[in-house]
């Protein structure tokens, strides 16, 4: 099972400003004292020693996560990150009209579906796009954003075959040979998470959701996850001030991960006003919080950044 992040932001796509990029360059240059900048190998070694977020960006696209199981392609949410994923897929069988993709939607707020009108594989005859969600009107929800009053290209103009599947929460579904459990989360308008079990590994995608407690009935689907991708949009203080907004915080995420024996927690659905430096600090504080609450715990905490690929095999 391979997981790749194509979009990690929440609410709206957000590009880094020129000022932020300049600060990154200055920071990297300040850290290069003693490095022979005329030595290509030394420069490469120095750059490779830095955290990816210092030499690149966390990413500005909204939610989209690719999960591969041998020949099966699952995609969680169709935010603006779906556009670059689609371009990548066009380097493979999708360019020949021989591709099949399974898209699972947490909900249909705009930042989680806005990438589909720009998903190039959907324009290629022969490709098959499956949509999954826990809504009876799933097709209408997806098509609505492409009505001519909103967007010039209708769903009917996208030549790939499209199928729509309504899933029932709390029941196992076998899709492309993979077991997946949808579950209800707390978010305005309703959202759903997904738990995948395959070859003894567990992957959980939980965006957008708010966990104010660690009640078993709220967190049971996160149990024993090898990787939990969790909406941690707000700081703990912001989460307290924005109760019922439907988003979680990293500290609460740590509490849940510890309680449910999660192996790796990926902080996800980043607040669009946070620059990369703030995200770095938030990650550091979250790790410190984990060490304070559970010293020596094997729980690993990472920051979801675009382009990051994880192997759960």
URKANOR-V32491 format. One record per residue. N is the residue number from 1. PSI is psi in whole degrees, -180 to 180 (* if undefined). Layout:
n->{N	N}
psi->{PSI	PSI}
This chain:
n->{1	2	3	4	5	6	7	8	9	10	11	12	13	14	15	16	17	18	19	20	21	22	23	24	25	26	27	28	29	30	31	32	33	34	35	36	37	38	39	40	41	42	43	44	45	46	47	48	49	50	51	52	53	54	55	56	57	58	59	60	61	62	63	64	65	66	67	68	69	70	71	72	73	74	75	76	77	78	79	80	81	82	83	84	85	86	87	88	89	90	91	92	93	94	95	96	97	98	99	100	101	102	103	104	105	106	107	108	109	110	111	112	113	114	115	116	117	118	119	120	121	122	123	124	125	126	127	128	129	130	131	132	133	134	135	136	137	138	139	140	141	142	143	144	145	146	147	148	149	150	151	152	153	154	155	156	157	158	159	160	161	162	163	164	165	166	167	168	169	170	171	172	173	174	175	176	177	178	179	180	181	182	183	184	185	186	187	188	189	190	191	192	193	194	195	196	197	198	199	200	201	202	203	204	205	206	207	208	209	210	211	212	213	214	215	216	217	218	219	220	221	222	223	224	225	226	227	228	229	230	231	232	233	234	235	236	237	238	239	240	241	242	243	244	245	246	247	248	249	250	251	252	253	254	255	256	257	258	259	260	261	262	263	264	265	266	267	268	269	270	271	272	273	274	275	276	277	278	279	280	281	282	283	284	285	286	287	288	289	290	291	292	293	294	295	296	297	298	299	300	301	302	303	304	305	306	307	308	309	310	311	312	313}
psi->{118	132	129	133	124	-20	130	-1	159	157	-53	142	141	115	148	145	163	-36	-40	-42	-40	-41	-39	-46	-43	-42	-43	-42	-40	-35	-5	11	130	-7	130	102	-9	-7	108	-42	-39	-41	-45	-41	-41	-47	-39	-22	-14	151	144	-34	-19	-30	-6	-145	155	-34	147	-4	150	171	126	121	127	134	125	133	96	-108	-3	135	115	140	126	111	150	45	-171	-18	-16	-27	-54	-32	-43	-40	-37	-41	-26	-6	1	-148	-19	-27	-24	4	30	19	154	127	141	111	120	124	129	-38	-178	28	151	-41	-10	0	-7	-15	-19	-38	-16	16	98	-40	-25	-12	-5	118	141	-30	153	119	119	132	138	141	172	35	137	-31	37	-47	-43	-39	-42	-42	-26	-39	-15	17	152	-20	-14	-35	142	-14	118	165	-35	-23	-7	113	-14	154	137	132	149	130	120	123	154	122	149	12	142	142	136	114	122	35	6	137	126	136	116	148	151	138	173	115	142	130	-7	134	165	142	172	134	124	133	123	124	42	4	151	126	133	129	118	84	131	135	157	124	108	-12	176	40	142	-40	-20	-27	3	-30	-8	-8	133	24	134	-32	124	115	110	136	113	53	-36	152	167	-42	-41	-39	-38	-38	-18	44	138	10	-14	27	156	179	157	-39	-44	-37	-40	-45	-44	-45	-41	-43	-31	13	41	140	-42	131	122	116	130	168	55	141	129	-20	-6	125	174	-33	-41	-37	-38	-47	-39	-40	-45	-44	-36	-41	-41	-40	-43	-43	-32	-42	-33	74	132	0	140	-3	126	135	127	164	125	122	149	136	-13	130	132	141	119	16	*}
